[in-house]
Amino acid sequence: MHQNHHVYKGFRLTAKVARGLQSTGMTDKSSSAPIFTAVVEVVPASLQQDADTYPIPYFVEGNFVFSPAEAVHAAVSHGREIVDALTGFPAR
């Protein structure tokens, strides 16, 4: 299982993955392929408060991926960009 929690620069990033079905044009469900999207929650790691949830631009545009690990990766990567913007210290 892919880790969906990550601490980056003092912020806890949590990927929330959603599973859906991509229709292949057939009428029965057995011909549908699973697809995945995600959002990311960002909160200071030292706090036990409600996290802010951010959509992932790639998924907002209507795109999706075929594995939960790819969705988690996209969410955590975007979460890192958000933290870098919040802290003013971009990754090297």
Backbone as a printed PyTorch tensor [residue, N CA C, xyz], in Angstrom:
tensor([[[  0.8400,  -1.1690,   0.0000],
         [  0.0000,   0.0000,   0.0000],
         [  0.8900,   1.2380,   0.0000]],

        [[  0.4980,   2.2310,  -0.7770],
         [  1.2700,   3.4610,  -0.8970],
         [  0.9500,   4.3940,   0.2720]],

        [[  1.9490,   4.9810,   0.8550],
         [  1.7790,   5.8750,   1.9950],
         [  1.0720,   7.1530,   1.5460]],

        [[ -0.0610,   7.4860,   2.1710],
         [ -0.7760,   8.6910,   1.7650],
         [ -0.6270,   9.8380,   2.7600]],

        [[  0.2630,   9.6790,   3.7600],
         [  0.5860,  10.7570,   4.6960],
         [  2.0630,  11.0740,   4.5310]],

        [[  2.3730,  12.3440,   4.5560],
         [  3.7590,  12.7510,   4.3570],
         [  3.9840,  14.0360,   5.1440]],

        [[  5.1280,  14.1620,   5.8040],
         [  5.4770,  15.4060,   6.4860],
         [  6.5490,  16.0920,   5.6540]],

        [[  6.3020,  17.3600,   5.3510],
         [  7.2050,  18.1410,   4.5060],
         [  7.3320,  19.5360,   5.0940]],

        [[  8.5490,  19.9110,   5.4730],
         [  8.8440,  21.2280,   6.0280],
         [  7.8970,  21.6000,   7.1720]],

        [[  7.5870,  20.6270,   8.0170],
         [  6.7620,  20.8890,   9.1760],
         [  5.2640,  20.8650,   8.9250]],

        [[  4.8440,  20.4770,   7.7320],
         [  3.4300,  20.3730,   7.3980],
         [  3.0760,  18.9190,   7.1020]],

        [[  1.9130,  18.5020,   7.5750],
         [  1.4280,  17.1550,   7.2720],
         [  0.5700,  17.2320,   6.0120]],

        [[  0.9400,  16.4360,   5.0190],
         [  0.2090,  16.3500,   3.7590],
         [ -0.5190,  15.0150,   3.7470]],

        [[ -1.8090,  15.0440,   3.4850],
         [ -2.5970,  13.8160,   3.4290],
         [ -3.3240,  13.7680,   2.0990]],

        [[ -3.0520,  12.7320,   1.3330],
         [ -3.7410,  12.5310,   0.0630],
         [ -5.0460,  11.7940,   0.3150]],

        [[ -6.1230,  12.3180,  -0.2090],
         [ -7.4410,  11.6800,  -0.1330],
         [ -7.7800,  11.2170,  -1.5380]],

        [[ -7.7420,   9.9180,  -1.7420],
         [ -7.9280,   9.3250,  -3.0680],
         [ -9.3790,   8.9120,  -3.2610]],

        [[ -9.8920,   9.1960,  -4.4580],
         [-11.2510,   8.7900,  -4.8220],
         [-11.1630,   7.8310,  -6.0040]],

        [[-11.9500,   6.7590,  -5.9330],
         [-11.9800,   5.7560,  -6.9980],
         [-13.2520,   5.9480,  -7.8080]],

        [[-13.1230,   5.8110,  -9.1120],
         [-14.2650,   5.8930, -10.0100],
         [-14.1400,   4.8400, -11.0820]],

        [[-15.0380,   4.8740, -12.0390],
         [-15.0010,   3.9280, -13.1530],
         [-14.9790,   4.6910, -14.4600]],

        [[-14.1340,   4.2310, -15.3630],
         [-14.0860,   4.8050, -16.7000],
         [-14.8510,   3.8770, -17.6170]],

        [[-15.8520,   4.4000, -18.2370],
         [-16.6450,   3.5870, -19.1500],
         [-15.8590,   3.3600, -20.4280]],

        [[-15.8890,   2.1420, -20.9070],
         [-15.2080,   1.8140, -22.1580],
         [-16.1790,   1.8110, -23.3300]],

        [[-17.3800,   2.3140, -23.0990],
         [-18.3640,   2.3820, -24.1720],
         [-19.3210,   1.2080, -24.1840]],

        [[-19.0320,   0.1670, -23.4430],
         [-19.9140,  -0.9860, -23.3570],
         [-20.9970,  -0.6960, -22.3270]],

        [[-22.0550,  -1.4510, -22.3360],
         [-23.1680,  -1.1940, -21.4290],
         [-23.0380,  -1.9180, -20.0940]],

        [[-22.2120,  -2.9490, -19.9960],
         [-22.1060,  -3.6600, -18.7170],
         [-20.9300,  -3.1370, -17.8970]],

        [[-21.0410,  -3.2650, -16.5880],
         [-20.0080,  -2.7340, -15.6730],
         [-18.6980,  -3.5040, -15.7410]],

        [[-18.7240,  -4.7320, -16.2290],
         [-17.4950,  -5.5200, -16.2790],
         [-16.5020,  -4.9420, -17.2750]],

        [[-16.9560,  -4.0560, -18.1680],
         [-16.0550,  -3.4550, -19.1440],
         [-15.5240,  -2.0990, -18.6860]],

        [[-15.8350,  -1.7050, -17.4610],
         [-15.3570,  -0.4350, -16.9240],
         [-14.0130,  -0.6200, -16.2370]],

        [[-13.1390,   0.3730, -16.4010],
         [-11.8180,   0.3310, -15.7790],
         [-11.7920,   1.2660, -14.5790]],

        [[-11.1480,   0.8680, -13.4730],
         [-11.0670,   1.7720, -12.3220],
         [-10.1400,   2.9470, -12.6350]],

        [[-10.5400,   4.1300, -12.1880],
         [ -9.7280,   5.3350, -12.3250],
         [ -9.6540,   6.0060, -10.9540]],

        [[ -8.6570,   6.8610, -10.7820],
         [ -8.4320,   7.4810,  -9.4810],
         [ -8.1350,   8.9680,  -9.6300]],

        [[ -8.6240,   9.7410,  -8.6670],
         [ -8.3060,  11.1550,  -8.5320],
         [ -7.9820,  11.3960,  -7.0550]],

        [[ -7.5700,  12.5990,  -6.7250],
         [ -7.2210,  12.8870,  -5.3200],
         [ -7.3040,  14.3730,  -5.0390]],

        [[ -7.3380,  14.6780,  -3.7640],
         [ -7.1420,  16.0290,  -3.2350],
         [ -6.0740,  15.9020,  -2.1620]],

        [[ -5.5400,  17.0250,  -1.7140],
         [ -4.5230,  16.9900,  -0.6660],
         [ -4.9550,  17.8920,   0.4830]],

        [[ -4.7770,  17.4020,   1.6990],
         [ -5.0110,  18.1900,   2.9090],
         [ -3.6640,  18.6380,   3.4340]],

        [[ -3.5810,  19.9100,   3.8300],
         [ -2.3310,  20.4860,   4.3340],
         [ -2.6070,  21.1200,   5.6880]],

        [[ -1.8120,  20.7510,   6.6920],
         [ -1.9440,  21.3050,   8.0400],
         [ -0.5670,  21.2710,   8.7130]],

        [[ -0.2430,  22.2700,   9.5480],
         [  1.0190,  22.1790,  10.2930],
         [  1.0630,  20.8680,  11.0870]],

        [[  2.1680,  20.1710,  11.0220],
         [  2.2830,  18.8440,  11.6400],
         [  2.1220,  18.8950,  13.1510]],

        [[  2.4230,  20.0220,  13.7660],
         [  2.3580,  20.1210,  15.2210],
         [  0.9420,  20.3800,  15.7370]],

        [[  0.0140,  20.6570,  14.8420],
         [ -1.3420,  20.9950,  15.2610],
         [ -2.3130,  19.8500,  15.0000]],

        [[ -3.2890,  19.7300,  15.8650],
         [ -4.3630,  18.7530,  15.6870],
         [ -5.6300,  19.5250,  15.3410]],

        [[ -5.6490,  20.0980,  14.1770],
         [ -6.7870,  20.9020,  13.7530],
         [ -7.2670,  20.4220,  12.4000]],

        [[ -8.3840,  20.9820,  11.9730],
         [ -8.8880,  20.6460,  10.6530],
         [ -7.9090,  21.1470,   9.5990]],

        [[ -7.6570,  20.3090,   8.6220],
         [ -6.7240,  20.6590,   7.5600],
         [ -7.4530,  21.3840,   6.4420]],

        [[ -6.7070,  22.2220,   5.7290],
         [ -7.2380,  22.8420,   4.5200],
         [ -7.1110,  21.8300,   3.3900]],

        [[ -8.1580,  21.6900,   2.5930],
         [ -8.1580,  20.7530,   1.4750],
         [ -7.9740,  21.5210,   0.1710]],

        [[ -7.0520,  21.0280,  -0.6570],
         [ -6.7470,  21.6690,  -1.9250],
         [ -6.9800,  20.6930,  -3.0820]],

        [[ -7.6440,  21.1470,  -4.1320],
         [ -7.7980,  20.2970,  -5.3100],
         [ -6.4790,  20.2250,  -6.0760]],

        [[ -6.3200,  19.1820,  -6.8210],
         [ -5.1210,  18.9960,  -7.6410],
         [ -5.4570,  19.4890,  -9.0540]],

        [[ -4.7460,  20.4830,  -9.5800],
         [ -5.0990,  21.0390, -10.8920],
         [ -5.2490,  19.9840, -11.9950]],

        [[ -4.3950,  18.9880, -11.9940],
         [ -4.4560,  17.9290, -13.0150],
         [ -5.8180,  17.2430, -13.0050]],

        [[ -6.3480,  16.9930, -11.8130],
         [ -7.6380,  16.3080, -11.7050],
         [ -8.8060,  17.2740, -11.9260]],

        [[ -8.6370,  18.5330, -11.5450],
         [ -9.6810,  19.5390, -11.7790],
         [ -9.9340,  19.6880, -13.2790]],

        [[ -8.8930,  19.5280, -14.0640],
         [ -9.0100,  19.6480, -15.5230],
         [ -9.7220,  18.4510, -16.1500]],

        [[-10.1050,  17.4790, -15.3240],
         [-10.8250,  16.3160, -15.8400],
         [ -9.9530,  15.1020, -16.0810]],

        [[ -8.6890,  15.2000, -15.7520],
         [ -7.7800,  14.0650, -15.9290],
         [ -7.9050,  13.0960, -14.7620]],

        [[ -7.3350,  11.9330, -14.9220],
         [ -7.3320,  10.9030, -13.8910],
         [ -6.1410,  10.0040, -14.1170]],

        [[ -5.8760,   9.1120, -13.1730],
         [ -4.7940,   8.1310, -13.2910],
         [ -5.3770,   6.7410, -13.0790]],

        [[ -4.5920,   5.7270, -13.3700],
         [ -5.0820,   4.3490, -13.3110],
         [ -4.6380,   3.5730, -12.0760]],

        [[ -3.9470,   4.2500, -11.1310],
         [ -3.5720,   3.5560,  -9.9020],
         [ -3.6600,   4.5300,  -8.7260]],

        [[ -3.9980,   4.0150,  -7.5360],
         [ -4.0390,   4.8900,  -6.3730],
         [ -2.6730,   5.4780,  -6.0360]],

        [[ -1.6100,   4.7460,  -6.3070],
         [ -0.2610,   5.2510,  -6.0160],
         [  0.0410,   6.4990,  -6.8500]],

        [[ -0.3890,   6.5070,  -8.1080],
         [ -0.1820,   7.6870,  -8.9520],
         [ -0.9830,   8.8770,  -8.4310]],

        [[ -2.1980,   8.6230,  -7.9500],
         [ -3.0300,   9.6990,  -7.4030],
         [ -2.3960,  10.2780,  -6.1420]],

        [[ -1.8700,   9.4210,  -5.2810],
         [ -1.1890,   9.8740,  -4.0640],
         [  0.0330,  10.7010,  -4.4370]],

        [[  0.8050,  10.2300,  -5.3960],
         [  2.0020,  10.9510,  -5.8200],
         [  1.6400,  12.3520,  -6.3240]],

        [[  0.6040,  12.4520,  -7.1430],
         [  0.1800,  13.7550,  -7.6640],
         [ -0.2580,  14.6690,  -6.5240]],

        [[ -0.9910,  14.1350,  -5.5500],
         [ -1.4790,  14.9340,  -4.4240],
         [ -0.3160,  15.4170,  -3.5520]],

        [[  0.5970,  14.5370,  -3.2090],
         [  1.7270,  14.9100,  -2.3570],
         [  2.6300,  15.9180,  -3.0820]],

        [[  2.8430,  15.7230,  -4.3600],
         [  3.6650,  16.6700,  -5.1330],
         [  3.0360,  18.0570,  -5.1280]],

        [[  1.7220,  18.1110,  -5.3290],
         [  1.0400,  19.4060,  -5.3050],
         [  1.0660,  19.9950,  -3.8860]],

        [[  0.9260,  19.1430,  -2.8830],
         [  1.0050,  19.6040,  -1.5000],
         [  2.3460,  20.2380,  -1.1880]],

        [[  3.4120,  19.6770,  -1.7240],
         [  4.7420,  20.2620,  -1.5240],
         [  4.8310,  21.6490,  -2.1470]],

        [[  4.2240,  21.8060,  -3.3320],
         [  4.2110,  23.1200,  -3.9790],
         [  3.4490,  24.1320,  -3.1220]],

        [[  2.3470,  23.7000,  -2.5180],
         [  1.5570,  24.5800,  -1.6580],
         [  2.3730,  25.0020,  -0.4460]],

        [[  3.0460,  24.0440,   0.1920],
         [  3.8770,  24.3550,   1.3670],
         [  5.0000,  25.3080,   0.9800]],

        [[  5.6290,  25.0750,  -0.1520],
         [  6.7010,  25.9730,  -0.6000],
         [  6.1680,  27.3970,  -0.7790]],

        [[  4.9670,  27.5220,  -1.3170],
         [  4.3590,  28.8480,  -1.4950],
         [  4.0150,  29.4790,  -0.1460]],

        [[  3.5230,  28.6720,   0.7880],
         [  3.1560,  29.1780,   2.1110],
         [  4.3710,  29.6480,   2.9030]],

        [[  5.4570,  28.9090,   2.7910],
         [  6.6430,  29.2100,   3.5850],
         [  7.5930,  30.1770,   2.8880]],

        [[  7.4410,  30.3090,   1.5850],
         [  8.3400,  31.1960,   0.8360],
         [  9.7040,  30.5900,   0.5890]],

        [[  9.8320,  29.2890,   0.8610],
         [ 11.1160,  28.6100,   0.6450],
         [ 10.9290,  27.4760,  -0.3440]],

        [[ 11.1710,  27.7310,  -1.6360],
         [ 11.0040,  26.6640,  -2.6230],
         [ 12.0190,  25.5340,  -2.4260]],

        [[ 11.6140,  24.3450,  -2.8810],
         [ 12.5120,  23.1780,  -2.7940],
         [ 13.7230,  23.3980,  -3.6680]],

        [[ 14.8150,  22.7830,  -3.2850],
         [ 16.0460,  22.8860,  -4.0850],
         [ 16.1950,  21.6780,  -4.9350]]])
